[in-house]
Amino acid sequence: MYKPLVLHLQQLKNGTTIQKLAKQNAAAILKLLDTSKFVLYAHFLLDCLNVLSELSLILQSRGTDISVAFNAVDAAIVMLRKYKTRDGPKLKDAYKMMDETTAPTAAEIEVFKSAKAKHVDVLLSELERRLPINGNMLQNISLILYIKSWPLDLKGEEDYGDCALDDIVAHHRTVLEAASVQTENVVEEWTTIKPYVQKRYSDEHGRQKATWADILAANPRNKNFAAVVNLLLSLPSTSVECERGFSQMKRIKSDWRSRLTGSNLNALMRISLDSPAVGAFDPSNAVALWEAERRRRPFVKPYGPHLSTKPDTVEDDDEQTAEDYVDDDDALIHIIELSVQPNMFIMILQYLIKLLNSKISSVLTLYSSVYSSV
């Protein structure tokens, strides 16, 4: 992007049909772009934006729970703190591109480092203000749910997570007891879960694939601990889903659909927000439900005559074909009715052939009778 921008400004600066003020502005910006401090600062900002962009994508994902969001924010803060004293990958590339004529002086480098540190401090303070992760409850939830952070070997750490789980249960005791959860058994069940995870996912590669759905399914007797895990996983980590819901509502209930009822709007939003993608959707259950509600007769009126995919077989006694209209006095009307139906060309052709055969047979019979009488 840098080279096309410089080229464009050079064209504006040297253009013959460009206004004088535009030429002056282009020359001033081009002069700034050629300075080493601008190039270094732009590449430093690009390093920061890459970190924030990765964090934003994680927070916007529907599979992000509190533990994933907590660790993503913490990782972003750690990376930005490193950029105060270390150069990011983009900034290193900027230093490599400079030669002796464009390289900054020692004094300019010191000024740039000071400005970079101030920028990181402001960025970190705003990030911590908008996404606070210093709460003990968030740390406790992350300690339990984020399996990737568990120690690979629990020898000597048999009590890992016990205190955090005690605090979580105490904080949500009212909700858990209302759901008939035996809170006094949660820590004991947690103690049996840890050895299973250590054996089943013994290395870092296995921990990357570990999910709570698989772990809880393999330990169905630990119902009390499963209730705590399901409660923690259901807690929203961000307001992204709410914002996504408002966007979908605006798209569905537009000015052209002002009379859309609340129940239909709720159903459409549920389909839009909770249903799988179109490519992964299997309509078999929906079609079966539609057919089971009441008897459907899509092959007869008021839907009109329908051509079966197998014209020689009749699947339904109520199905009407073109053969039913052979002796009808209003044959022309039926032909017109058939012509307006989709995919009826073969039916019409069959009907006309049968009608023509019947007329030829009648003519031959009449001719034979007249010839015999003569």
C-alpha positions in Angstrom: 0.0 0.0 0.0 2.9 2.3 0.7 4.4 2.3 -2.8 1.0 2.9 -4.6 0.3 5.8 -2.3 3.7 7.4 -3.0 3.2 6.9 -6.7 -0.2 8.6 -6.6 1.1 11.6 -4.6 4.0 12.0 -7.1 1.5 12.0 -10.0 -0.5 14.7 -8.2 2.6 16.7 -7.5 3.8 16.6 -11.1 0.5 16.7 -12.8 -0.2 19.5 -15.3 -4.0 19.6 -14.9 -3.9 19.5 -11.1 -4.9 22.6 -9.1 -2.1 24.4 -7.3 -3.4 23.8 -3.8 -3.7 20.0 -4.5 -0.1 20.0 -5.7 1.1 21.7 -2.6 -0.8 19.3 -0.3 0.5 16.3 -2.3 4.1 17.6 -2.0 3.8 18.2 1.7 2.4 14.7 2.4 5.0 13.1 0.1 7.7 14.9 2.0 6.3 13.4 5.2 6.1 9.9 3.8 9.7 10.0 2.8 10.9 10.6 6.3 12.2 7.7 8.3 10.2 8.5 11.4 6.9 8.2 9.4 7.9 4.8 7.9 9.0 3.4 11.2 5.9 4.6 13.0 3.5 3.3 10.3 5.1 -0.2 10.6 4.9 -0.1 14.4 1.2 0.7 14.1 0.8 -2.2 11.7 2.3 -4.5 14.4 -0.2 -3.2 17.0 -3.1 -3.5 14.6 -2.3 -7.1 13.8 -2.5 -8.0 17.6 -5.8 -6.1 18.0 -7.2 -7.6 14.9 -6.5 -11.1 16.1 -8.1 -10.3 19.5 -11.2 -8.9 17.8 -11.7 -12.0 15.7 -11.5 -14.2 18.8 -14.0 -12.1 20.7 -16.4 -12.0 17.8 -16.4 -15.8 17.4 -19.5 -17.6 18.6 -17.4 -20.4 20.1 -15.6 -18.0 22.5 -16.4 -18.5 26.2 -15.2 -16.5 29.2 -11.9 -18.5 29.5 -11.0 -18.1 25.8 -11.8 -14.4 25.9 -9.8 -14.0 29.1 -6.7 -15.7 27.8 -7.0 -13.9 24.4 -7.0 -10.5 26.1 -4.2 -11.5 28.4 -2.1 -12.7 25.4 -2.8 -9.4 23.6 -1.7 -7.3 26.6 1.5 -9.4 26.9 2.4 -8.9 23.3 1.8 -5.2 23.3 4.0 -4.8 26.4 6.8 -6.5 24.5 6.5 -3.9 21.7 7.5 -1.2 24.2 11.1 -2.5 24.2 11.2 -4.9 21.2 10.5 -4.5 17.6 7.6 -6.3 16.0 7.9 -8.2 12.7 6.7 -5.3 10.5 9.0 -2.8 12.2 11.9 -5.2 11.7 11.0 -5.3 8.0 11.0 -1.5 7.9 14.6 -1.3 9.3 15.7 -3.9 6.7 14.3 -1.8 3.8 16.3 1.3 4.8 19.7 2.0 3.4 22.4 4.4 4.6 20.7 7.4 3.0 17.3 6.7 4.5 18.2 5.2 7.8 17.4 7.3 10.9 20.1 8.8 13.1 20.7 7.6 16.6 18.9 10.7 18.0 15.8 10.0 15.8 15.7 6.4 16.9 15.7 7.4 20.6 12.8 9.9 19.9 11.0 7.1 18.1 11.4 4.6 20.9 10.1 7.2 23.5 7.0 7.9 21.3 6.5 4.1 20.8 6.5 3.5 24.6 4.0 6.3 25.2 1.7 4.9 22.5 1.8 1.4 24.0 1.1 2.8 27.5 -2.0 4.6 26.2 -3.1 1.5 24.2 -2.8 -0.8 27.2 -4.6 1.5 29.5 -7.6 1.8 27.1 -7.5 -2.0 26.5 -7.6 -2.7 30.2 -10.3 -0.2 30.8 -12.6 -1.6 28.1 -11.7 -5.3 28.7 -10.9 -5.6 32.4 -9.4 -9.1 33.3 -8.1 -8.4 36.8 -11.2 -9.8 38.5 -10.6 -12.9 40.7 -13.8 -14.6 39.4 -12.6 -14.3 35.8 -9.3 -15.7 36.7 -10.9 -18.6 38.5 -13.2 -19.4 35.6 -10.3 -19.3 33.2 -8.3 -21.6 35.4 -11.0 -24.3 35.3 -12.4 -24.0 31.8 -9.2 -23.3 29.8 -7.8 -26.8 29.5 -4.8 -25.7 27.4 -3.4 -23.9 30.5 -3.6 -27.0 32.7 -0.2 -28.5 33.7 0.6 -31.6 31.7 1.8 -33.5 34.8 -0.4 -33.2 37.9 2.0 -34.9 40.2 2.6 -32.6 43.1 -0.4 -30.5 42.0 -3.3 -32.7 42.9 -5.1 -29.7 44.4 -4.9 -27.7 41.1 -8.0 -25.6 40.7 -9.7 -26.7 44.0 -9.7 -23.2 45.6 -10.8 -21.6 42.3 -13.7 -24.1 42.0 -14.7 -23.4 45.6 -15.0 -19.7 44.9 -17.0 -20.3 41.8 -19.4 -22.6 43.6 -19.8 -20.1 46.5 -20.5 -17.3 44.0 -23.1 -19.2 42.1 -24.5 -21.3 45.0 -28.0 -19.9 44.8 -28.4 -20.7 41.1 -26.8 -24.1 41.4 -29.0 -25.2 44.4 -32.1 -24.0 42.6 -31.1 -26.4 39.8 -30.9 -29.3 42.4 -27.1 -29.4 42.1 -25.3 -31.0 45.1 -22.7 -28.3 45.6 -20.8 -30.3 48.3 -19.9 -32.9 45.7 -18.6 -30.6 42.9 -15.0 -30.5 44.1 -14.9 -34.3 44.6 -16.1 -34.9 41.0 -13.6 -32.3 39.8 -10.9 -34.4 41.4 -11.9 -37.4 39.3 -12.0 -35.4 36.1 -8.4 -34.2 36.3 -6.8 -37.6 36.0 -9.0 -38.5 33.1 -7.9 -35.4 31.2 -4.3 -36.0 32.0 -4.5 -39.6 30.6 -6.8 -38.9 27.6 -5.0 -35.7 26.5 -1.4 -36.3 27.7 0.4 -33.9 25.4 0.0 -30.3 24.1 -1.4 -31.5 20.8 -4.1 -33.4 22.6 -5.0 -30.5 24.8 -5.5 -28.4 21.7 -8.3 -30.8 20.6 -9.9 -31.3 24.1 -13.4 -30.1 24.5 -15.7 -30.1 27.5 -18.4 -31.8 25.5 -16.2 -34.8 25.0 -14.9 -34.8 28.6 -18.4 -34.6 30.2 -19.8 -37.2 27.8 -17.0 -39.6 28.8 -17.8 -39.0 32.5 -21.6 -39.1 32.8 -21.6 -39.8 36.6 -20.1 -36.3 37.4 -23.4 -34.5 36.9 -22.9 -31.9 39.6 -19.5 -30.8 38.1 -21.1 -30.9 34.6 -23.8 -28.5 35.8 -21.1 -26.0 37.0 -19.2 -26.3 33.7 -22.4 -25.8 31.6 -23.3 -22.8 33.7 -19.9 -21.2 33.1 -19.9 -22.0 29.4 -23.4 -20.3 29.1 -22.1 -17.0 30.5 -21.7 -14.5 27.7 -18.1 -13.3 27.4 -18.9 -10.2 25.2 -21.9 -8.3 23.9 -21.2 -9.4 20.3 -24.2 -11.7 20.2 -26.5 -8.9 21.3 -25.2 -6.6 18.6 -25.4 -9.4 16.0 -29.1 -9.9 17.1 -29.9 -6.3 16.6 -28.3 -6.3 13.1 -30.3 -9.3 12.1 -33.5 -7.8 13.4 -33.0 -4.7 11.3 -32.4 -6.8 8.3 -35.5 -9.0 8.8 -38.0 -6.4 10.1 -37.5 -3.7 7.4 -39.8 -1.0 6.3 -41.3 -3.3 3.7 -42.2 -5.8 6.5 -43.7 -3.5 9.0 -46.7 -5.8 9.7 -44.5 -8.7 10.7 -45.9 -10.1 14.0 -43.7 -10.6 17.0 -44.0 -14.4 17.0 -43.0 -14.6 13.3 -40.1 -12.2 13.9 -38.9 -14.3 16.9 -39.0 -17.4 14.7 -37.1 -15.8 11.8 -34.5 -14.4 14.2 -34.0 -17.8 15.9 -33.5 -19.4 12.5 -31.1 -16.7 11.4 -29.1 -16.7 14.6 -29.1 -20.3 15.9 -29.5 -22.4 12.8 -26.5 -23.9 10.9 -25.2 -22.5 7.7 -27.1 -23.2 4.5 -24.6 -25.6 3.2 -24.7 -27.6 6.4 -28.5 -27.6 6.9 -30.3 -30.9 6.4 -34.0 -30.2 5.5 -35.2 -33.8 6.0 -36.6 -33.2 9.5 -38.4 -30.0 8.5 -39.9 -31.8 5.4 -41.0 -34.7 7.6 -42.6 -32.3 10.1 -44.4 -30.5 7.3 -45.8 -33.8 5.9 -46.8 -35.1 9.3 -49.0 -32.1 10.3 -51.8 -33.1 7.9 -52.3 -35.0 4.7 -50.7 -33.1 1.8 -52.0 -33.5 -1.8 -49.5 -31.6 -3.9 -50.4 -33.5 -7.1 -54.1 -32.5 -7.3 -56.1 -29.2 -7.4 -55.8 -26.5 -6.1 -52.1 -27.1 -6.9 -53.1 -28.3 -10.4 -52.2 -31.5 -12.3 -48.7 -32.6 -11.7 -46.3 -34.7 -13.9 -44.8 -37.5 -12.0 -41.1 -38.2 -12.5 -42.2 -41.7 -13.6 -45.1 -41.1 -16.1 -45.8 -44.9 -16.5 -46.5 -45.4 -12.8 -49.2 -43.9 -10.6 -48.1 -43.4 -7.0 -51.4 -41.9 -5.7 -54.9 -42.9 -6.4 -55.9 -39.2 -6.3 -53.2 -38.2 -8.9 -54.6 -36.8 -12.1 -52.8 -37.1 -15.4 -53.6 -36.0 -18.9 -55.2 -39.3 -19.7 -58.2 -38.3 -17.4 -59.1 -35.6 -19.9 -59.1 -37.6 -23.1 -62.9 -37.8 -23.3 -63.5 -34.4 -21.8 -65.6 -32.0 -23.9 -63.4 -29.1 -22.7 -60.2 -30.5 -24.0 -58.9 -27.2 -25.2 -59.4 -25.6 -21.7 -57.5 -28.5 -20.1 -54.7 -28.0 -22.5 -54.5 -24.4 -21.6 -54.6 -25.3 -17.9 -51.7 -27.7 -18.4 -49.6 -25.3 -20.3 -49.5 -22.8 -17.5 -48.2 -25.3 -15.0 -44.4 -25.7 -14.8 -42.7 -28.7 -16.4 -45.9 -29.8 -18.2 -44.6 -30.1 -21.7 -44.3 -33.9 -21.7 -47.8 -34.2 -20.3 -49.2 -32.0 -23.0 -47.4 -33.9 -25.7 -48.7 -37.2 -24.3 -52.2 -35.9 -24.3 -52.1 -34.6 -27.8 -50.7 -37.9 -29.1 -53.4 -39.9 -27.4 -56.1 -37.5 -28.7 -54.7 -37.7 -32.2 -54.6 -41.5 -32.1 -58.3 -41.6 -31.0 -59.3 -39.4 -33.9 -57.4 -41.4 -36.4 -58.9 -44.6 -35.1 -62.4 -43.1 -35.4 -61.8 -42.0 -39.0 -60.4 -45.4 -40.0 -63.4 -47.1 -38.5 -65.8 -44.9 -40.4 -63.9 -45.4 -43.6 -64.0 -49.2 -43.1 -67.7 -49.2 -42.5 -68.4 -47.1 -45.6 -66.1 -49.2 -47.8 -67.7 -52.5 -46.6 -71.2 -51.2 -47.4 -70.2 -50.3 -51.0 
